[in-house]
Amino acid sequence: IRPVMMLGIPDWDEGQDRAAEICASHGLHLRIVSAAETARILGFVNTEEDWVTAFERQFPGDDLEVLGVYGVRKVLEAVAVEQGARRIVIGSNLEDCLSDVLYYVSAGMVPFPKPCGKMGRVEILYPLWLTPKSLIDGCYPKFSLQNYAARYPSRMHGRAYFYYLAQMIVDSYPGAGQDLLRGASLLATERFEELPYDEEFDTPTAAPIPLDVRVKLRKLFGMARIVE
């Protein structure tokens, strides 16, 4: 196991010492990917630019964690390819994975496979896919409290919609979330097809990127002049 942490999102960066302490307690060396390197991996043309500010300028009021979660996968993939690894491990919990399933189903698509699926150049493992977030937080309660205290304020209700639904299901009936995920996993095993690939942004996507969003992403990454 080779732990990796990306830098570049201020409230996430505050967890660097916590991550290092947890890794050290297990005898693991934490690989830190600098903010500039993260920006380069994500595809920013100007890696010196504050890409958090750039995101807020192009997507005012949206949740920065959309870019953050994408960044985690891209950085882990880049390090895996660099080191010759075939798989990356992501700590998405029960509510995270269930919200993904609800999104795919609502869009009329077969859910992405859990707890293991191929995305891009590597396989992604989700070992905590059936574990509620509350149990994970309980493993390191002091660190969890610090994490929540530093969280970036989210106002993106469209994205949060699926998280709200997932949390309601998990809270309303114990075991229902796990049942839904196991069922979705069986469905994905039988029917999931490889995600479409977006050549311009060098990434798999759940669905084609709408033109208005594509234009904003070009401006975000500094690609407008290159594309035009």
N, C-alpha and C positions, 0 to 999 in steps of 0.2 A: 504494500500500500504506500503510495507516494502522495501525501497531502499537498494540495496546491491552493493558494489564495491569490485572487486578483485584487489590485488596488485601482482606485479611480472614482468610487462613489463615497463621498465623505463619511456618511453615517456607517456604511459597511466597513470602511477603512479603520474605524475605531475598534473593530473587533480583532485587529491584528495581534495584539498582545494576548487576548483570550485564546485565539486559535493556536498561537505558539505555545502557550502554557498547556493546553489540552494535548497537543501533539507531543510535547516533551514528556508529559506524564506517561505516554505510551511508547516512548523511545523512538518517535518518528520525527524526521526532519521536515520542516515546513518550507515548501518552495514558494517564495513571494514573487509575483509577477507585477512589476511596477506599473504605475498609472500610464506612463508613456508607452510601455510595451503592450498593455491592455488595449489602448487606443489603436495601436498599429494592427493588432490582431483583429479588432473589430472592423477595421477598414477605413479609419479616419485618415484622410490625406495629410492633414496637419496634426501631427501627434503632440505638438506643443500646446494646442488649444485645449481649453477646459471643456471637455465633451459633455460634462453634466450641464453646464450653462448652455452649450449648443443645443442639447436636447430640449431644454426648457424653452428655448427661443423658437424652435420649430414645432414643438408639441406643448404649447402652454396649457397648464392645468392637468396634463396627463401624468400617469404614474411612472416615475423614473425606473422603477423596478422591472418594467417591461424590458427596457434596454439592459438592465442589470442581469436578469435571468438569462437573456440571450448571450450576454458577455461571459457569464460563468461557463456556459456550454462551449462557446468558441475558444475560450482560454484553455479549458480542460482538453478539448480536442487538439489544440495546437501543441500542448505539452505532451500529450499522449503520442502524437505523430512523431514529435521530436525524439521521444525516448523509445519508440517502437512498441508502444502498448496498443492493445486492440480494444480496450474497454475503459470507460470512465464511470465513476460512481458519483451520483448526485443524491443529496439528502432530502429529496421531495418526500413529504409525509403523506398520511392518509388524506387529509383535506386538500393538499396540493394535487395529488393524483386524481382524486375524485372530481375536483373542479375541471381538470383536463378532460376527463371522460364526459362530463356534462356539456362542455363546450363542443367537443366533437359530435356528440349525439344530437345536440341542438342544431348543429350545422349540417346534419344529415350524413355524417362521415363515420367510418369505423374508427374507434379510438386507437390512439398510438399504444403499442404493446407495453404492458407492465407485467412483471418487474424487469424485463429486459427487452430492448428493441434497438434496431439499427437506425442511426441518424447520421447522415454525412459519412465521414470516413471511419467512424468508430461505433461500437455498441455502447448503449447507456444502461447502466444497472441502477435500479431503484430499491435498495435493500430495506428502506423504511416505508415502503408503499402501503403497508397495512397498519402502520403505527400512528396513532393520533398525536397531534402536535403537543398536546398537554403532557403526554408521557415523555416526549423528547425534552421539553422544557424542564421537566422535573429532574432530569439527569444532572443538569447544571443550573440550578435555580438562580444563583447569584449572577452568573453570566447571562442568563436569559433575561433577567430584569434589566441589566445594563443594555442589552441589545434592544429591548423594546423602548427604553428611555431615549435612545439615540435615533429611533426610526424616522425616516423621511415621511412627511405627511402625505398620505395618498388621497386623491380626490377623483380618481378615475372610476366612476361608478359602473361603467360598462364592463370593465375587466373584473371589478369586485363582485359583480352580479353572480358569477359562477362560484366564487369563494363563499359568498353568503349562502347560496343553496347547499354547497357541500357541508358547511358548518351546521346548517339547520338539520340536515339529514343525520349527521354524526351525533348531534346533541339530542335529537328527538327519539332515536331508537338505537340502542347499543347493538353493534354488529351489522346494521343495515349498510353502512358505508363499505365495510369489508366485503359484504355479499355482492354489492354492485360492482366493486372493483374486480373481484374474482370472475364474475360473469362477463364483464367487459374484456378481461384478459383472455377468456376462452374464445370470445367473439373475434378478438384481434388475432389470435393464433390461427384461426381458420380463414379470416377474410381480409386482414390488413394488407394493403399494398404499399410499396415504397413511397415515401413522401415526394411530391414534386420538387425539383431543384431549381432555385433561382440563380441563374448564371451571373447576373449583374452584381448581386450581393453575396455570391458564393455561399449559399446556405439553403438547406431544405426548408420548406414552408408548409404549414398545414393546408393553406389555400393560396391561390394567386394573390399577389400584393396589388391592391387597388391603385390606380394611376395617381390619385391625389396623395396617397400615402407614399408612393414611390418617389414622387417629386420632392416631398418633404425629407425623405430619407437621403436623397441625393444631396440636398442642401446640408443636412445634418453631418454627413460624412465628408463634405467638401468635394463632392464628385460632380457638381453641376457643370463646371467648365469642361471636365473630361468627357462627360456624356454628350454635351452639346457640341 
